[in-house]
Amino acid sequence: MSNKCQFSKLIFPNDPLYAVVAGKYVFEIAKNIRFQTPDVQAIESGMNEAKEIVLINPL
C-alpha cells in the first residue's frame, strides 16, 4: 500500500445546475476513501439538504 498523499479538488461555477453534480462527487469521494456506511449516508444527507437550499435560494 502506498503512503503518497492523495487529494481531490473540484471547483464548480456558482450555478444551481451544478448542485446535483457536486453532491454526487462528494458522495463518490467518501465511498472511494472508504468512509463507513453511516458516515457516507450522513454526507449524502447533508449534501441533499445543501442542494435543496442552493436550488431554492441561488446566489
Secondary structure in CASP SS format (residue, H / E / C, confidence):
PFRMAT SS
TARGET T0000
AUTHOR 0000-0000-0000
METHOD secondary structure of the structure
MODEL  1
M C 1.00
S C 1.00
N C 1.00
K C 1.00
C C 1.00
Q C 1.00
F C 1.00
S C 1.00
K C 1.00
L C 1.00
I C 1.00
F C 1.00
P C 1.00
N C 1.00
D C 1.00
P H 1.00
L H 1.00
Y H 1.00
A H 1.00
V H 1.00
V H 1.00
A H 1.00
G H 1.00
K H 1.00
Y H 1.00
V H 1.00
F H 1.00
E H 1.00
I H 1.00
A H 1.00
K H 1.00
N H 1.00
I C 1.00
R C 1.00
F C 1.00
Q C 1.00
T H 1.00
P H 1.00
D H 1.00
V H 1.00
Q H 1.00
A H 1.00
I H 1.00
E H 1.00
S H 1.00
G H 1.00
M H 1.00
N H 1.00
E H 1.00
A H 1.00
K H 1.00
E H 1.00
I H 1.00
V H 1.00
L H 1.00
I H 1.00
N C 1.00
P C 1.00
L C 1.00
END
